[in-house]
Amino acid sequence: PEILWRMDKWVDLKLKGGGYCLSMTEEYLCIGGKKGKVRLFKPEVLEFVGNIPAFKSRDGGNPDAYGCAVAPDSKKVVTLYADRSIVVWDTSDPKGKEIVSLRTLHSHDNAITDIV
């Protein structure tokens, strides 16, 4: 069978417990994990680009990031968390300015299991 994708390089995610989710566009590889940590890399070379700020839940904790999706234009990342919150982040220029949340949706009735 034809090999569609091959990993030639490893990267230290600096995520204790590893990553729970990933999403990729031509511009970003987004990986989320424990305590709300979400990291952005350049996918072709696995170069670190930036961190999405750790999300604080209403109770003050940092819930695990269970899902992430990078918008096709790479200007926004949507993350979902174990406390059933969804956050939309502005990632239009992660090296030039701070990544800030654009919208937060809290306390869905049921668990959120996927995001596209």
Buried (B, 14 or more C-beta within 10 A) or exposed (E): EEEEEEEEEEBEBEBEEEBBBBBBBEBBBBBBBBBBBBBBBEBEEBEEBBEBBEBEBEEEBBBBBBBBBBBEEBBBBBBBBBBBBBBBBBBEEBEEEEBEEEEEEEEEEEEBEEBE
